[in-house]
Amino acid sequence: MKSRYYKSDLGSIHYFDSDLDVQETIVFLHGFTGSSRDFLETPNFIISNYRCLIPDLPGHGKTQVIETEINFHTANQVALLKKWLTSLKQSKFHLFGYSMGGRLALQFAVKNYHQLHSLILVSTTAGIDEVMRKARVKADNELAEKILNSNPGDFLTAWLAQPLFKEITDSQDITKEVIRRLPLQPSGLACSLKYFGSGVMPSVWHQLINIKTPTLVIAGSKDQKYLALASKLVALIENSRLKVLPTGHAPLIESPTLLWKQVAEFLNDLNPDD
């Protein structure tokens, strides 16, 4: 993987590029507090057959976006993703998104589905109910303040200790996972929460009918909230399938072999003669 940067009017986007000269590309979008490093152990059967592009999303990793409210807004993040891919002459590609990255992938897909060979969503939602928005915005703003006023390691420890990540902390030493996610951008993460969190991100449930792209939705059987959301996604996206893994919210960490097996089978079904 080659480490590269894309310069834009919003800042500098860091990404990894496998730079493989093949016909098809997969773009990977990580979750909150994650980074492009999350996908560096993508198995060889994917790395050797697809060009892999893995950005650090705004507020994460080595990406440095000017930290203003407008720059982190959903529409501008979608536009930035599109400009970056256009600069790499990527007019059609597979798009993989996990959690926060899945939300961004869906926001991109409802407007640019014609650019997608396929869509892969892991532990993802298309938005939250209007009645829940005010409380979610308040909670995200409070968490953003904690990030700004906490030691990064202490924040990550508390973040991973929440029930959503119980399967990670039960199966491995949480300290190792904290170290893997460091260093953080405290102010960048705070901007991501305040201006790109679920509370302010537009719901696109009503637009999922626009997506005709072959779609794989993955959820963990131990992650009941997102399993229900996954079922709802599959009911609304016409050409989609659901795969349930015996994991929690983070199958990429909890059971990567099972996750990549499902991804490989899905991709192979799209190209049965390869």
Summary of the structure (lengths in Angstrom):
residues: 274
radius of gyration: 17.4
end to end distance: 23.7
largest distance: 54.4
contacts: 930
relative contact order: 0.14
helix: 50%
strand: 19%
